[in-house]
Amino acid sequence: MSMRTAVKGQDIPPATITLDAKGNERQINLDKLTVAALEGKTELKALVDWQQAISWRGELTLNGINTAKEIPDWPAKLNGVMKTKGSLYGGTWQMDVPELKLTGNVKQNSVNVNGTLKGNSYMQWTIPGLHLALGPNSADIKGELGVKELNLDAAIDAPGLDNALPGLGGMAKGIVKVRGTVEAPQLLADITARGLRWQELSVAQARIEGDIKSTDQIAGHLNVRVERISQPDVNINLVTLDAKGSEKQHQLQLRVQGEPVSGQLSLTGSFDREAARWKGTVSDTRFQTPVGPWSLTRAIALDYRNKEQKISIGPHCWLNPNAELCIPQTIDAGAAGRAVVNLNRFDLAMLKPFMPDTTQASGIFSGKADVSWDTTQEGLPQGKVTLSGRNVKVTQTVNDAPLPVAFETLNLSADLHNNRAELGWLIRLTNNGQFDGLVQVTDPQGRRNLGGNVNMRNVNLAMVNPVFSRGEKAAGMLNARLRLGGDVQSPQLFGQLQLSALDIDGNFMPFEMQPSQLTMNFSGTRSTLAGIVRTQQGQINLNGNAAWSQIDNWRARVTAKGSRVRITVPPMVRLDVSPDVVFDATPSLFTLDGRVDVPWARIVVHDLPESAVGVSSDVVMLNNDLQPETPQTASIPINSNLTVHVGNNVRIDAFGLKARLTGDLKVAQDKQGLGLNGQINIPDGRFRAYGQDLLVRKGELLFSGPPDQPLLNIEAIRNPDATEDDVIAGVRVTGTADEPKAEIFSDPAMPQAEALSYLLRGQGLDSNQSDSAAMTSMLIGLGVAQSGQVVGKIGETFGVSNLALDTQGVGDSSQVVVSGYVLPGLQVKYGVGIFDSLATLTLRYRLMPKLYLEAVSGVDQALDLLYQFEF
């Protein structure tokens, strides 16, 4: 038989395989099996005969193997030969390796393996010599494990383990000797290592020394000493293990010094070989842990019976300053058994090292666990666990405010009996309601049917008031009576959950809430929602339903409908909204559809300082480690399709514009982002520009996609009553919001200079009236309007916020005014007349959000108390 083929695949280096063989029904002779790969080739010659027993004779040769290209992290160049022969018959085997040679290098470390050996299935070995070397490190094995005599020596000398394997480092040196006979073997070992490293684990020094003999009974000693063990979160200074004695009487001492655990353990025992039974005692045992010291209050009696495969653990207790854990009766642990554990005391203060700084817990828990098992029978173990807390209090810091929760009663239980698992709880809050319930799972290994109930009784939401700011509060009563059904894969819920007298008063609420209620009714795999959210003006009716017959394909819907609900977002926005929206949710998509009417609104946007600079579109936010923050995206995509109708009584006062707004907008959101489509009209209004109060004659904002890129079409004219010759002069703004285009126009049409004169002065350039004062005021106003950012930066330099330069008054009463805040709430204005040089100093202090005390000193003196009204 001859064959030649090529192979190539993922994680398989390209190779060419050549086979020449012949055989019959009694044997096969591989004349040559060649695998050409890794820049070299591997050859196998072999004869396999199975006429009486399976026997083989073969020779394996490696020539020029190079792994550098295929495995760059583990480059190796190897050459070698191995000759072997042996047989396999009736479950026994024997093997002879008369020649074993391997040379080359691995990661620039020379490799040398040379030796001969033979052995059999009775673990009888003859090793005339076997030498293994990797770089400066070597190991030698020589000797015989014969039928009667044992005489084997193994030596290791590894002064440089660094890079012998990835992550390995240090040095090791030692010997192991096997002496005696098969009936009475003796093992001697003396191994020392220094500076050992493996990945993140390091050991400064380790030594193992032992001398163990076995005659009529095993006897000897074993000493282990390990110094300075270190890895993340572990720093052990010293570990010692001393074991000595014989089968009849032996003892072991273990000592550990370091973090996070240190301590000692003492063990004595004896072994009866005839009965195959070991008895021992653990005593003088204590450990220091992150939760404090633990110590045995009495010795632990141990009894292991090998024939029965059973161990008995005697009664004992572990004591901690904050806890006590006891085994009150002997535990017989085997194929069947029972264990009882009592938690007599557990102070929650023990958990402090493991809790965040924002969480504090106090109180005492006690409990009991009683578990039995029998692995010779089908079914789960049987058992019950109970926990009871007293004086338990948990304080969680929320928004820098403590939220204490005190428990009058806190009982937890878990039970597993008669193929039924149960979890129960009874939680009574101090001066508040309670939670109680029982969840059952019948046939946990089969059908896993659910049963039980969940109850909430008179839980007052006022318990969360401590986290609210001064003047904010929450009220409401939560009650629920729920019953479980179905199974774990398709859970069912029956009953009602009700939140009544709900009233949340806080600055974060956009409306003044009145007592409201929400009710959820559950009927198997469906539920309904009904509720009313009452406000001081208007209410919102909520309705909804949900279904989860397929737990991975649940759905939910909530509708909200209201009439003229007053929404307030201090200090800028007050509006009435009439929502009629539908929210649908599935595991893969959230959808919001409907209509929102805004019949009335008052929007007041305070002017920004002229020095204010907008946030750049390419701003990068950094975290505490000065690394760019990854923008958070919703795990479930949101699609919205809302129509917003702006009614006839919506007014805005922002950045010099006082106007009425109307129109309709369609808000759409999908995976491409948020988009606006529609038109906002300005039927009438006034706009301050060029030092004038202009009348808005036409105003249109057209949205077609990005919400910050509307198309502008606005015309604002000078008041015709203040313009001579029946001329209409104004400003027309067109284009996009980020690149608006402004032009001056007039009716009738006239040159731009003439139109500008009518716009700014109300009269043409050929007027005979003395207009030097008006022109002076106009030029000063235009100059001041261009200086805002420079003045603002000067104010920041001297610690004055919102420093601004402006003009006030008209005609001969025009002034240049400098204003700014020297303290929070204290504004200083200083004005100088353009034509009369009279100075006016004004101090205004805000006593309350809308109440001011103002003092004016100039030609006249005045002290006024001002209150700001908004309509």
Phi, psi and omega in degrees: 000132177229146181208144174217127182209165177236142179232150178198138180190178180294132181063013177239120180292148177302138183211151173244128184246128178237133183227129171232119184209158173212159182182182176215198185286353182251340184197164173225138182241113175274100177297319179194127169240113185243131175241111179265111182199163177054044176064009179215201180212154177239129182239140177230126172242131185203155173231123180240125183236134179231028183293315177246302172235161176284118178229155181215158173212128185204168179218125180248128183234133174250133183220111173070030178290129181223116183261008189300319183284318184281325182231076185296334179281349182219063182289136180213144173236122189226143170223148179177173178212143175222123176254138183211151173210154182178184181209159179223124183208126172058035178086359175246157181214161172213149185216143178227127176243091183287340181214128176220113180224135176214125180228162179143208178210152177230119181051047177067013173254129180293145180239135178212117175235126185211131177165180175221153178197158173208152182197179181214180185290348177272013180058036172260119186234143171235121183233094177301328178175133177220119183242129178234130182221137174224106185062228180279359186261141182214157174220138181230135178232133182206136176142199187212134168250089190272190179294323179238310185273144176240123180205085184229133178239136175229132181229141176235134177223098185234083181283347183217083180277354181303127177067006174298323170226152179302124179088358182262145178199167178112196179218155178211146180207137179175175180225152172227129181235137175244122183229175176094210180236172178298324179285332182223074181283158176224134179241125176239135181218141175210102185232134179232138178225146178224143176060034182289141176221137173216109185057241182265002180265135177224145179227124182291316182203143178215144176217134176239124180227127181208153176214105186237128179240152177225107174247247173286341174207154181284136178209161178147200179213155178217125179238128178233131179224122181234128183244139172053072173272128184221134169200170184310128178070008178227131178215091182260120182285320186205136171231126176233140176228120179238118178233135180203164178120203182226180178303318184289329182207114180217160180217154181222134178237125177240128178230137180228131176233123178154200181231142008271356183232138172215158180156197182211157179217136178238133182225130173236152181190175178212151183235129176259104185294323182295318180271354183053053185224132178243133176238141181206174181220132173258122182217174177045052185240131179204151181219146174255124184233171178301341179257019177107179182281145173238139179214152176281133177273342176207156182295148178262122176271128180242142181215111181250125180247105188294322181297325180267353184052054184219142175235139177250134179242121185285166180298142177192173179222144171253129187243134175230151178306334182245008183200159175214121182240125188231146168255101189283340181217160185300135176261122173257104186252116176204215175299329174227153179175181181213141179225134176239128179232130179249128171261094185287331182198134175214109180274126181298346176300339179295335184277356185305318180297340184256358182259149176293162181297339182277359182235132176230141181222144177216160181126170184239134174248147170222157182188180182209143174232131179228107187235137175226155183209160176206099184285351177281349179241157178287158177111172182271163173299161176251143179180168179214136178233130178231143176226139179223130181248148175225143182055038181275133179216132178239129179241121180247129178276121180234121181053045177065017178235138181282137175243098181274140174231114181255141184247122175284319177223136178216097182240131178232144179213147174225134187224137176226102182213147172050045177061034178220132177252136182227143174229120183234158179206150173220112183235116175250125178274142180296127180055035180207195185275203183214157172242133175213156180178171179211122178250128182241141172234110179269139182056065184300333181267358183233256186290330179055054179286142181262148174202174178117191183211157177227125183232143171231128187234115171051049176274117185268126181290352178298346180297339181268001183301327181302337181273352180276158177286169181298132181091352179257151181201164175226145178216157180151156182238128182251127178224146178205141171226102187237148179233138182264149177205187181077212177222180186297324180285328180227076183291149177236150182223134180232147176124201187219142172238130186226134174242110186244160179052038180285125181212113180243122181240110182199159179296338180281349180275132182279358178213161178274108188278142172248163181311124185231173179213151176226139180226131175241127177248132182246135179219080179081249180255021178226157176211157177232153180234134174219135181194162176229125173255109183266141176233174180296334175223107178090170179213160179241126177264127181249135174218150180190174177204159179212158179213141180217041177301328170248109190300332180270000181224048181288165175213155178211148178220135176227131175247143178230126181224129182213171182225116174048058175274126183281119177251131180232125175238088184300148355262013194254328193235132167224127182207154172258131180236145174236090184278148170214081190235158179230128178246121178246141181224137172223171180299342185247349186201138169252137181228135177234120181228160174137202186220143176231119176263137176239087183285333184217139177199149172229116183241118180237115179250117181292143181298136173283151173302143180302337182274358183296140179239131180290156178288134181293147179291340181254025179295142179242123179271137180248149177271189182295338177267013179060033175250145181302134177282139177275122181302134179278135177242151180294135179292333177243126182297152182239127173245134179227151179210086186244143173251126179248120179256121179264117185282192187273357183236050178244121184234147182230143176227098186210129172052044177089354180258125172238113190205167173256141183242145170216167175139185181223139178231142175249118182262120180234135177224133176212197182294343178279345180122194183266137179222149178239139175223134180142194185218136172248127181255151173242092183296323179203157179169179180229148182220129181267119178205152181054032180073013184236154169266105183265149177266130178280113180268330181210134180212124179219133172239116184255122179255133180212063179126248184300132183292339182262013181230057177284156173272135184256140173212088189232136172235128177232131185240160173288147180304118181302330180293340179253020181234129182282164170065019180055034179269137173258119179232138182195190182238133177246124181248124178226173179100194180269165185296325182274345177223065181287153177239123182247138176218148179268135180227166178209159176224112005288162181295142180204169179304154183300321180297319180293317179297322179295323178296315178297323181292319185269328187246341183082009181209161183282175182287340183267016180296139178275353183286156177286113184240019182297320180295316181296316180295321177299313179299319181297313183294320177297318179299317179294321179294317179298323182298334182268000188254006189302310185292321179297313180297319180300319179293324176297318179299318179299323181299321184260011175081018178255121183270149177055038177292129184219152177240127187211172174246149177223157178081174179227159175060223183291347181266009182295142180226152166261126188238131172253129181223155178184166180257115178272336175220158175302120178090351181248112180254137178242130176238138175228118183242142178234128180296138181289326187251337183245355177061017177280138183257146177227128178249127182235129174244124179235125181241130181273114179278318179221172183309330182234010182243127185232149170247122186236132176241130182238132178230119179201228172299322176243160178247142180210147173228116187236149171250116188248140174234132185265125178252147176233136181240000000 
